[in-house]
């Protein structure tokens, strides 16, 4: 499995509660495990990223409840995690398309 540094920016910023960043990391880790299985069909990959993104969207209220939110810093940190994943697994799909379900 690729050595991935998950959400470094969010972990380094106290604005983001660690327990919520851990949840985000788990959703991303689950996606990486899916990719590790060799499921590189474009539709399957998109479906998995949609699932991950919808799960992240669902965390927004928890972020608000903890005086935080999925804002620019979070978006950047998520992208900085996903871009190396795409490169490692040789996925040639635009990140905006992969995260098309995002509400953040």
Backbone as XML, in Angstrom:
<?xml version="1.0"?>
<chain id="A" units="angstrom">
  <residue number="1" name="UNK">
    <atom name="N" x="0.849" y="-1.185" z="0.000"/>
    <atom name="CA" x="0.000" y="0.000" z="0.000"/>
    <atom name="C" x="0.888" y="1.239" z="0.000"/>
  </residue>
  <residue number="2" name="UNK">
    <atom name="N" x="0.468" y="2.233" z="-0.702"/>
    <atom name="CA" x="1.223" y="3.476" z="-0.797"/>
    <atom name="C" x="1.313" y="4.147" z="0.569"/>
  </residue>
  <residue number="3" name="UNK">
    <atom name="N" x="2.442" y="4.795" z="0.816"/>
    <atom name="CA" x="2.573" y="5.574" z="2.043"/>
    <atom name="C" x="1.981" y="6.946" z="1.764"/>
  </residue>
  <residue number="4" name="UNK">
    <atom name="N" x="0.876" y="7.212" z="2.386"/>
    <atom name="CA" x="0.137" y="8.440" z="2.122"/>
    <atom name="C" x="0.085" y="9.270" z="3.394"/>
  </residue>
  <residue number="5" name="UNK">
    <atom name="N" x="0.351" y="10.544" z="3.252"/>
    <atom name="CA" x="0.227" y="11.473" z="4.372"/>
    <atom name="C" x="-1.160" y="12.093" z="4.268"/>
  </residue>
  <residue number="6" name="UNK">
    <atom name="N" x="-2.031" y="11.626" z="5.117"/>
    <atom name="CA" x="-3.423" y="12.045" z="5.072"/>
    <atom name="C" x="-3.648" y="13.369" z="5.794"/>
  </residue>
  <residue number="7" name="UNK">
    <atom name="N" x="-4.231" y="14.311" z="5.099"/>
    <atom name="CA" x="-4.798" y="15.528" z="5.677"/>
    <atom name="C" x="-3.848" y="16.278" z="6.610"/>
  </residue>
  <residue number="8" name="UNK">
    <atom name="N" x="-2.597" y="16.378" z="6.217"/>
    <atom name="CA" x="-1.600" y="17.027" z="7.079"/>
    <atom name="C" x="-2.015" y="18.432" z="7.495"/>
  </residue>
  <residue number="9" name="UNK">
    <atom name="N" x="-2.513" y="19.203" z="6.536"/>
    <atom name="CA" x="-2.912" y="20.573" z="6.843"/>
    <atom name="C" x="-4.001" y="20.649" z="7.893"/>
  </residue>
  <residue number="10" name="UNK">
    <atom name="N" x="-4.943" y="19.744" z="7.823"/>
    <atom name="CA" x="-6.036" y="19.745" z="8.797"/>
    <atom name="C" x="-5.554" y="19.284" z="10.168"/>
  </residue>
  <residue number="11" name="UNK">
    <atom name="N" x="-4.678" y="18.293" z="10.185"/>
    <atom name="CA" x="-4.151" y="17.828" z="11.471"/>
    <atom name="C" x="-3.299" y="18.904" z="12.147"/>
  </residue>
  <residue number="12" name="UNK">
    <atom name="N" x="-2.662" y="19.750" z="11.357"/>
    <atom name="CA" x="-1.788" y="20.789" z="11.907"/>
    <atom name="C" x="-2.542" y="22.044" z="12.338"/>
  </residue>
  <residue number="13" name="UNK">
    <atom name="N" x="-3.810" y="22.134" z="12.001"/>
    <atom name="CA" x="-4.605" y="23.325" z="12.288"/>
    <atom name="C" x="-5.641" y="22.998" z="13.361"/>
  </residue>
  <residue number="14" name="UNK">
    <atom name="N" x="-5.535" y="23.646" z="14.503"/>
    <atom name="CA" x="-6.433" y="23.354" z="15.627"/>
    <atom name="C" x="-7.890" y="23.740" z="15.339"/>
  </residue>
  <residue number="15" name="UNK">
    <atom name="N" x="-8.140" y="24.460" z="14.260"/>
    <atom name="CA" x="-9.508" y="24.799" z="13.864"/>
    <atom name="C" x="-10.316" y="23.542" z="13.543"/>
  </residue>
  <residue number="16" name="UNK">
    <atom name="N" x="-9.615" y="22.496" z="13.125"/>
    <atom name="CA" x="-10.269" y="21.244" z="12.748"/>
    <atom name="C" x="-10.128" y="20.228" z="13.880"/>
  </residue>
  <residue number="17" name="UNK">
    <atom name="N" x="-11.233" y="19.828" z="14.516"/>
    <atom name="CA" x="-11.159" y="18.840" z="15.596"/>
    <atom name="C" x="-10.550" y="17.521" z="15.093"/>
  </residue>
  <residue number="18" name="UNK">
    <atom name="N" x="-9.579" y="17.036" z="15.826"/>
    <atom name="CA" x="-8.856" y="15.833" z="15.411"/>
    <atom name="C" x="-9.792" y="14.650" z="15.194"/>
  </residue>
  <residue number="19" name="UNK">
    <atom name="N" x="-10.778" y="14.482" z="16.063"/>
    <atom name="CA" x="-11.654" y="13.316" z="15.914"/>
    <atom name="C" x="-12.457" y="13.378" z="14.612"/>
  </residue>
  <residue number="20" name="UNK">
    <atom name="N" x="-12.749" y="14.577" z="14.131"/>
    <atom name="CA" x="-13.453" y="14.699" z="12.851"/>
    <atom name="C" x="-12.504" y="14.502" z="11.673"/>
  </residue>
  <residue number="21" name="UNK">
    <atom name="N" x="-11.288" y="14.990" z="11.815"/>
    <atom name="CA" x="-10.287" y="14.759" z="10.768"/>
    <atom name="C" x="-10.013" y="13.262" z="10.668"/>
  </residue>
  <residue number="22" name="UNK">
    <atom name="N" x="-10.014" y="12.576" z="11.808"/>
    <atom name="CA" x="-9.840" y="11.116" z="11.795"/>
    <atom name="C" x="-10.947" y="10.433" z="10.987"/>
  </residue>
  <residue number="23" name="UNK">
    <atom name="N" x="-12.175" y="10.935" z="11.107"/>
    <atom name="CA" x="-13.280" y="10.361" z="10.324"/>
    <atom name="C" x="-13.048" y="10.573" z="8.827"/>
  </residue>
  <residue number="24" name="UNK">
    <atom name="N" x="-12.638" y="11.781" z="8.469"/>
    <atom name="CA" x="-12.313" y="12.069" z="7.066"/>
    <atom name="C" x="-11.219" y="11.139" z="6.568"/>
  </residue>
  <residue number="25" name="UNK">
    <atom name="N" x="-10.195" y="10.990" z="7.385"/>
    <atom name="CA" x="-9.076" y="10.120" z="7.014"/>
    <atom name="C" x="-9.568" y="8.694" z="6.776"/>
  </residue>
  <residue number="26" name="UNK">
    <atom name="N" x="-10.458" y="8.216" z="7.608"/>
    <atom name="CA" x="-10.965" y="6.851" z="7.451"/>
    <atom name="C" x="-11.711" y="6.693" z="6.135"/>
  </residue>
  <residue number="27" name="UNK">
    <atom name="N" x="-12.507" y="7.677" z="5.768"/>
    <atom name="CA" x="-13.217" y="7.611" z="4.481"/>
    <atom name="C" x="-12.222" y="7.548" z="3.326"/>
  </residue>
  <residue number="28" name="UNK">
    <atom name="N" x="-11.162" y="8.335" z="3.439"/>
    <atom name="CA" x="-10.140" y="8.346" z="2.388"/>
    <atom name="C" x="-9.370" y="7.027" z="2.386"/>
  </residue>
  <residue number="29" name="UNK">
    <atom name="N" x="-9.066" y="6.523" z="3.566"/>
    <atom name="CA" x="-8.354" y="5.251" z="3.684"/>
    <atom name="C" x="-9.179" y="4.115" z="3.080"/>
  </residue>
  <residue number="30" name="UNK">
    <atom name="N" x="-10.476" y="4.127" z="3.326"/>
    <atom name="CA" x="-11.355" y="3.106" z="2.738"/>
    <atom name="C" x="-11.300" y="3.160" z="1.211"/>
  </residue>
  <residue number="31" name="UNK">
    <atom name="N" x="-11.225" y="4.355" z="0.664"/>
    <atom name="CA" x="-11.122" y="4.514" z="-0.789"/>
    <atom name="C" x="-9.797" y="3.963" z="-1.288"/>
  </residue>
  <residue number="32" name="UNK">
    <atom name="N" x="-8.721" y="4.226" z="-0.557"/>
    <atom name="CA" x="-7.408" y="3.696" z="-0.939"/>
    <atom name="C" x="-7.419" y="2.170" z="-0.885"/>
  </residue>
  <residue number="33" name="UNK">
    <atom name="N" x="-8.035" y="1.602" z="0.138"/>
    <atom name="CA" x="-8.120" y="0.141" z="0.211"/>
    <atom name="C" x="-8.870" y="-0.421" z="-0.994"/>
  </residue>
  <residue number="34" name="UNK">
    <atom name="N" x="-9.902" y="0.255" z="-1.412"/>
    <atom name="CA" x="-10.642" y="-0.141" z="-2.613"/>
    <atom name="C" x="-9.708" y="-0.120" z="-3.828"/>
  </residue>
  <residue number="35" name="UNK">
    <atom name="N" x="-8.931" y="0.935" z="-3.960"/>
    <atom name="CA" x="-8.003" y="1.044" z="-5.090"/>
    <atom name="C" x="-6.926" y="-0.035" z="-5.029"/>
  </residue>
  <residue number="36" name="UNK">
    <atom name="N" x="-6.512" y="-0.394" z="-3.820"/>
    <atom name="CA" x="-5.503" y="-1.440" z="-3.638"/>
    <atom name="C" x="-5.983" y="-2.785" z="-4.174"/>
  </residue>
  <residue number="37" name="UNK">
    <atom name="N" x="-7.272" y="-3.002" z="-4.171"/>
    <atom name="CA" x="-7.830" y="-4.266" z="-4.651"/>
    <atom name="C" x="-7.754" y="-4.384" z="-6.167"/>
  </residue>
  <residue number="38" name="UNK">
    <atom name="N" x="-7.313" y="-3.318" z="-6.820"/>
    <atom name="CA" x="-7.174" y="-3.355" z="-8.267"/>
    <atom name="C" x="-8.448" y="-3.008" z="-9.009"/>
  </residue>
  <residue number="39" name="UNK">
    <atom name="N" x="-9.359" y="-2.357" z="-8.344"/>
    <atom name="CA" x="-10.622" y="-1.951" z="-8.966"/>
    <atom name="C" x="-10.419" y="-0.633" z="-9.709"/>
  </residue>
  <residue number="40" name="UNK">
    <atom name="N" x="-9.880" y="-0.718" z="-10.905"/>
    <atom name="CA" x="-9.558" y="0.500" z="-11.632"/>
    <atom name="C" x="-10.518" y="0.811" z="-12.771"/>
  </residue>
  <residue number="41" name="UNK">
    <atom name="N" x="-11.669" y="0.183" z="-12.802"/>
    <atom name="CA" x="-12.705" y="0.541" z="-13.757"/>
    <atom name="C" x="-13.136" y="1.980" z="-13.453"/>
  </residue>
  <residue number="42" name="UNK">
    <atom name="N" x="-13.177" y="2.822" z="-14.465"/>
    <atom name="CA" x="-13.462" y="4.244" z="-14.274"/>
    <atom name="C" x="-14.778" y="4.475" z="-13.539"/>
  </residue>
  <residue number="43" name="UNK">
    <atom name="N" x="-15.801" y="3.757" z="-13.903"/>
    <atom name="CA" x="-17.102" y="3.930" z="-13.249"/>
    <atom name="C" x="-17.059" y="3.508" z="-11.786"/>
  </residue>
  <residue number="44" name="UNK">
    <atom name="N" x="-16.363" y="2.433" z="-11.494"/>
    <atom name="CA" x="-16.254" y="1.959" z="-10.111"/>
    <atom name="C" x="-15.461" y="2.948" z="-9.266"/>
  </residue>
  <residue number="45" name="UNK">
    <atom name="N" x="-14.393" y="3.486" z="-9.843"/>
    <atom name="CA" x="-13.586" y="4.477" z="-9.119"/>
    <atom name="C" x="-14.430" y="5.710" z="-8.836"/>
  </residue>
  <residue number="46" name="UNK">
    <atom name="N" x="-15.148" y="6.194" z="-9.836"/>
    <atom name="CA" x="-15.998" y="7.372" z="-9.635"/>
    <atom name="C" x="-17.052" y="7.099" z="-8.572"/>
  </residue>
  <residue number="47" name="UNK">
    <atom name="N" x="-17.655" y="5.939" z="-8.599"/>
    <atom name="CA" x="-18.669" y="5.590" z="-7.600"/>
    <atom name="C" x="-18.074" y="5.584" z="-6.195"/>
  </residue>
  <residue number="48" name="UNK">
    <atom name="N" x="-16.857" y="5.075" z="-6.049"/>
    <atom name="CA" x="-16.211" y="5.039" z="-4.732"/>
    <atom name="C" x="-15.886" y="6.448" z="-4.252"/>
  </residue>
  <residue number="49" name="UNK">
    <atom name="N" x="-15.395" y="7.301" z="-5.154"/>
    <atom name="CA" x="-15.114" y="8.684" z="-4.768"/>
    <atom name="C" x="-16.406" y="9.436" z="-4.453"/>
  </residue>
  <residue number="50" name="UNK">
    <atom name="N" x="-17.484" y="9.155" z="-5.180"/>
    <atom name="CA" x="-18.778" y="9.763" z="-4.854"/>
    <atom name="C" x="-19.212" y="9.350" z="-3.450"/>
  </residue>
  <residue number="51" name="UNK">
    <atom name="N" x="-19.068" y="8.069" z="-3.149"/>
    <atom name="CA" x="-19.427" y="7.559" z="-1.818"/>
    <atom name="C" x="-18.608" y="8.262" z="-0.739"/>
  </residue>
  <residue number="52" name="UNK">
    <atom name="N" x="-17.301" y="8.384" z="-0.961"/>
    <atom name="CA" x="-16.422" y="9.052" z="-0.004"/>
    <atom name="C" x="-16.837" y="10.512" z="0.170"/>
  </residue>
  <residue number="53" name="UNK">
    <atom name="N" x="-17.086" y="11.192" z="-0.931"/>
    <atom name="CA" x="-17.425" y="12.611" z="-0.890"/>
    <atom name="C" x="-18.755" y="12.845" z="-0.181"/>
  </residue>
  <residue number="54" name="UNK">
    <atom name="N" x="-19.732" y="12.015" z="-0.441"/>
    <atom name="CA" x="-21.023" y="12.141" z="0.241"/>
    <atom name="C" x="-20.875" y="11.907" z="1.745"/>
  </residue>
  <residue number="55" name="UNK">
    <atom name="N" x="-20.008" y="10.985" z="2.125"/>
    <atom name="CA" x="-19.749" y="10.737" z="3.549"/>
    <atom name="C" x="-19.093" y="11.959" z="4.190"/>
  </residue>
  <residue number="56" name="UNK">
    <atom name="N" x="-18.175" y="12.579" z="3.473"/>
    <atom name="CA" x="-17.533" y="13.796" z="3.985"/>
    <atom name="C" x="-18.571" y="14.911" z="4.099"/>
  </residue>
  <residue number="57" name="UNK">
    <atom name="N" x="-19.419" y="15.065" z="3.086"/>
    <atom name="CA" x="-20.490" y="16.070" z="3.147"/>
    <atom name="C" x="-21.325" y="15.899" z="4.413"/>
  </residue>
  <residue number="58" name="UNK">
    <atom name="N" x="-21.604" y="14.663" z="4.766"/>
    <atom name="CA" x="-22.454" y="14.366" z="5.921"/>
    <atom name="C" x="-21.815" y="14.793" z="7.240"/>
  </residue>
  <residue number="59" name="UNK">
    <atom name="N" x="-20.519" y="15.043" z="7.229"/>
    <atom name="CA" x="-19.825" y="15.480" z="8.447"/>
    <atom name="C" x="-19.958" y="16.980" z="8.697"/>
  </residue>
  <residue number="60" name="UNK">
    <atom name="N" x="-20.457" y="17.727" z="7.729"/>
    <atom name="CA" x="-20.482" y="19.182" z="7.849"/>
    <atom name="C" x="-21.165" y="19.652" z="9.127"/>
  </residue>
  <residue number="61" name="UNK">
    <atom name="N" x="-22.307" y="19.065" z="9.484"/>
    <atom name="CA" x="-22.998" y="19.481" z="10.709"/>
    <atom name="C" x="-22.146" y="19.224" z="11.944"/>
  </residue>
  <residue number="62" name="UNK">
    <atom name="N" x="-21.434" y="18.106" z="11.963"/>
    <atom name="CA" x="-20.552" y="17.820" z="13.106"/>
    <atom name="C" x="-19.438" y="18.855" z="13.200"/>
  </residue>
  <residue number="63" name="UNK">
    <atom name="N" x="-18.918" y="19.275" z="12.062"/>
    <atom name="CA" x="-17.907" y="20.335" z="12.082"/>
    <atom name="C" x="-18.507" y="21.612" z="12.661"/>
  </residue>
  <residue number="64" name="UNK">
    <atom name="N" x="-19.705" y="22.000" z="12.206"/>
    <atom name="CA" x="-20.363" y="23.199" z="12.735"/>
    <atom name="C" x="-20.588" y="23.085" z="14.237"/>
  </residue>
  <residue number="65" name="UNK">
    <atom name="N" x="-21.041" y="21.924" z="14.687"/>
    <atom name="CA" x="-21.297" y="21.712" z="16.115"/>
    <atom name="C" x="-20.030" y="21.861" z="16.950"/>
  </residue>
  <residue number="66" name="UNK">
    <atom name="N" x="-18.886" y="21.701" z="16.330"/>
    <atom name="CA" x="-17.602" y="21.809" z="17.020"/>
    <atom name="C" x="-16.851" y="23.073" z="16.611"/>
  </residue>
  <residue number="67" name="UNK">
    <atom name="N" x="-17.631" y="24.098" z="16.210"/>
    <atom name="CA" x="-17.101" y="25.417" z="15.858"/>
    <atom name="C" x="-16.023" y="25.346" z="14.788"/>
  </residue>
  <residue number="68" name="UNK">
    <atom name="N" x="-16.287" y="24.535" z="13.792"/>
    <atom name="CA" x="-15.374" y="24.361" z="12.671"/>
    <atom name="C" x="-16.219" y="24.218" z="11.412"/>
  </residue>
  <residue number="69" name="UNK">
    <atom name="N" x="-15.578" y="24.072" z="10.287"/>
    <atom name="CA" x="-16.299" y="23.823" z="9.040"/>
    <atom name="C" x="-15.334" y="23.327" z="7.981"/>
  </residue>
  <residue number="70" name="UNK">
    <atom name="N" x="-15.898" y="22.741" z="6.957"/>
    <atom name="CA" x="-15.107" y="22.293" z="5.810"/>
    <atom name="C" x="-14.998" y="23.480" z="4.862"/>
  </residue>
  <residue number="71" name="UNK">
    <atom name="N" x="-13.930" y="24.242" z="5.019"/>
    <atom name="CA" x="-13.725" y="25.449" z="4.246"/>
    <atom name="C" x="-12.454" y="25.334" z="3.415"/>
  </residue>
  <residue number="72" name="UNK">
    <atom name="N" x="-11.906" y="26.460" z="3.002"/>
    <atom name="CA" x="-10.766" y="26.462" z="2.088"/>
    <atom name="C" x="-9.605" y="25.610" z="2.582"/>
  </residue>
  <residue number="73" name="UNK">
    <atom name="N" x="-9.240" y="25.734" z="3.852"/>
    <atom name="CA" x="-8.135" y="24.939" z="4.389"/>
    <atom name="C" x="-8.411" y="23.448" z="4.297"/>
  </residue>
  <residue number="74" name="UNK">
    <atom name="N" x="-9.646" y="23.066" z="4.565"/>
    <atom name="CA" x="-10.029" y="21.652" z="4.464"/>
    <atom name="C" x="-9.989" y="21.192" z="3.016"/>
  </residue>
  <residue number="75" name="UNK">
    <atom name="N" x="-10.556" y="21.990" z="2.117"/>
    <atom name="CA" x="-10.549" y="21.629" z="0.690"/>
    <atom name="C" x="-9.127" y="21.428" z="0.191"/>
  </residue>
  <residue number="76" name="UNK">
    <atom name="N" x="-8.234" y="22.351" z="0.579"/>
    <atom name="CA" x="-6.838" y="22.242" z="0.148"/>
    <atom name="C" x="-6.188" y="20.982" z="0.701"/>
  </residue>
  <residue number="77" name="UNK">
    <atom name="N" x="-6.417" y="20.705" z="1.969"/>
    <atom name="CA" x="-5.818" y="19.531" z="2.600"/>
    <atom name="C" x="-6.346" y="18.239" z="1.980"/>
  </residue>
  <residue number="78" name="UNK">
    <atom name="N" x="-7.630" y="18.208" z="1.684"/>
    <atom name="CA" x="-8.217" y="17.032" z="1.038"/>
    <atom name="C" x="-7.589" y="16.838" z="-0.338"/>
  </residue>
  <residue number="79" name="UNK">
    <atom name="N" x="-7.486" y="17.915" z="-1.102"/>
    <atom name="CA" x="-6.882" y="17.828" z="-2.440"/>
    <atom name="C" x="-5.423" y="17.394" z="-2.357"/>
  </residue>
  <residue number="80" name="UNK">
    <atom name="N" x="-4.681" y="17.938" z="-1.380"/>
    <atom name="CA" x="-3.268" y="17.580" z="-1.222"/>
    <atom name="C" x="-3.097" y="16.112" z="-0.840"/>
  </residue>
  <residue number="81" name="UNK">
    <atom name="N" x="-4.115" y="15.511" z="-0.285"/>
    <atom name="CA" x="-4.087" y="14.081" z="0.017"/>
    <atom name="C" x="-4.480" y="13.263" z="-1.208"/>
  </residue>
  <residue number="82" name="UNK">
    <atom name="N" x="-5.487" y="13.709" z="-1.914"/>
    <atom name="CA" x="-6.008" y="12.937" z="-3.046"/>
    <atom name="C" x="-5.076" y="12.945" z="-4.253"/>
  </residue>
  <residue number="83" name="UNK">
    <atom name="N" x="-4.437" y="14.057" z="-4.538"/>
    <atom name="CA" x="-3.584" y="14.147" z="-5.736"/>
    <atom name="C" x="-2.501" y="13.070" z="-5.753"/>
  </residue>
  <residue number="84" name="UNK">
    <atom name="N" x="-1.749" y="12.855" z="-4.663"/>
    <atom name="CA" x="-0.758" y="11.768" z="-4.688"/>
    <atom name="C" x="-1.387" y="10.377" z="-4.796"/>
  </residue>
  <residue number="85" name="UNK">
    <atom name="N" x="-2.585" y="10.210" z="-4.263"/>
    <atom name="CA" x="-3.284" y="8.928" z="-4.394"/>
    <atom name="C" x="-3.567" y="8.663" z="-5.865"/>
  </residue>
  <residue number="86" name="UNK">
    <atom name="N" x="-4.081" y="9.665" z="-6.553"/>
    <atom name="CA" x="-4.371" y="9.515" z="-7.982"/>
    <atom name="C" x="-3.106" y="9.184" z="-8.761"/>
  </residue>
  <residue number="87" name="UNK">
    <atom name="N" x="-2.019" y="9.872" z="-8.428"/>
    <atom name="CA" x="-0.750" y="9.621" z="-9.127"/>
    <atom name="C" x="-0.258" y="8.205" z="-8.858"/>
  </residue>
  <residue number="88" name="UNK">
    <atom name="N" x="-0.301" y="7.784" z="-7.594"/>
    <atom name="CA" x="0.205" y="6.459" z="-7.233"/>
    <atom name="C" x="-0.554" y="5.346" z="-7.955"/>
  </residue>
  <residue number="89" name="UNK">
    <atom name="N" x="-1.859" y="5.488" z="-8.037"/>
    <atom name="CA" x="-2.677" y="4.446" z="-8.662"/>
    <atom name="C" x="-2.925" y="4.704" z="-10.151"/>
  </residue>
  <residue number="90" name="UNK">
    <atom name="N" x="-2.207" y="5.699" z="-10.676"/>
    <atom name="CA" x="-2.274" y="6.021" z="-12.114"/>
    <atom name="C" x="-3.711" y="6.245" z="-12.581"/>
  </residue>
  <residue number="91" name="UNK">
    <atom name="N" x="-4.422" y="7.034" z="-11.805"/>
    <atom name="CA" x="-5.801" y="7.379" z="-12.139"/>
    <atom name="C" x="-5.781" y="8.739" z="-12.825"/>
  </residue>
  <residue number="92" name="UNK">
    <atom name="N" x="-6.140" y="8.731" z="-14.073"/>
    <atom name="CA" x="-6.088" y="9.941" z="-14.888"/>
    <atom name="C" x="-7.488" y="10.535" z="-15.027"/>
  </residue>
  <residue number="93" name="UNK">
    <atom name="N" x="-8.016" y="10.979" z="-13.911"/>
    <atom name="CA" x="-9.325" y="11.618" z="-13.880"/>
    <atom name="C" x="-9.171" y="12.936" z="-13.141"/>
  </residue>
  <residue number="94" name="UNK">
    <atom name="N" x="-9.821" y="13.962" z="-13.628"/>
    <atom name="CA" x="-9.758" y="15.275" z="-13.004"/>
    <atom name="C" x="-10.285" y="15.216" z="-11.570"/>
  </residue>
  <residue number="95" name="UNK">
    <atom name="N" x="-9.562" y="15.826" z="-10.657"/>
    <atom name="CA" x="-9.947" y="15.785" z="-9.243"/>
    <atom name="C" x="-11.308" y="16.436" z="-9.025"/>
  </residue>
  <residue number="96" name="UNK">
    <atom name="N" x="-11.604" y="17.488" z="-9.774"/>
    <atom name="CA" x="-12.916" y="18.131" z="-9.634"/>
    <atom name="C" x="-14.043" y="17.173" z="-10.015"/>
  </residue>
  <residue number="97" name="UNK">
    <atom name="N" x="-13.805" y="16.366" z="-11.032"/>
    <atom name="CA" x="-14.809" y="15.380" z="-11.439"/>
    <atom name="C" x="-14.947" y="14.290" z="-10.375"/>
  </residue>
  <residue number="98" name="UNK">
    <atom name="N" x="-13.817" y="13.837" z="-9.840"/>
    <atom name="CA" x="-13.875" y="12.796" z="-8.809"/>
    <atom name="C" x="-14.627" y="13.267" z="-7.569"/>
  </residue>
  <residue number="99" name="UNK">
    <atom name="N" x="-14.510" y="14.557" z="-7.269"/>
    <atom name="CA" x="-15.156" y="15.118" z="-6.078"/>
    <atom name="C" x="-16.425" y="15.885" z="-6.443"/>
  </residue>
  <residue number="100" name="UNK">
    <atom name="N" x="-17.036" y="15.521" z="-7.537"/>
    <atom name="CA" x="-18.182" y="16.261" z="-8.073"/>
    <atom name="C" x="-19.353" y="16.376" z="-7.106"/>
  </residue>
  <residue number="101" name="UNK">
    <atom name="N" x="-19.439" y="15.494" z="-6.139"/>
    <atom name="CA" x="-20.545" y="15.509" z="-5.173"/>
    <atom name="C" x="-20.284" y="16.430" z="-3.982"/>
  </residue>
  <residue number="102" name="UNK">
    <atom name="N" x="-19.136" y="17.082" z="-3.958"/>
    <atom name="CA" x="-18.778" y="17.851" z="-2.758"/>
    <atom name="C" x="-19.661" y="19.073" z="-2.565"/>
  </residue>
  <residue number="103" name="UNK">
    <atom name="N" x="-19.896" y="19.375" z="-1.303"/>
    <atom name="CA" x="-20.663" y="20.556" z="-0.895"/>
    <atom name="C" x="-19.791" y="21.482" z="-0.052"/>
  </residue>
  <residue number="104" name="UNK">
    <atom name="N" x="-18.497" y="21.348" z="-0.176"/>
    <atom name="CA" x="-17.562" y="22.141" z="0.612"/>
    <atom name="C" x="-16.561" y="22.789" z="-0.291"/>
  </residue>
</chain>
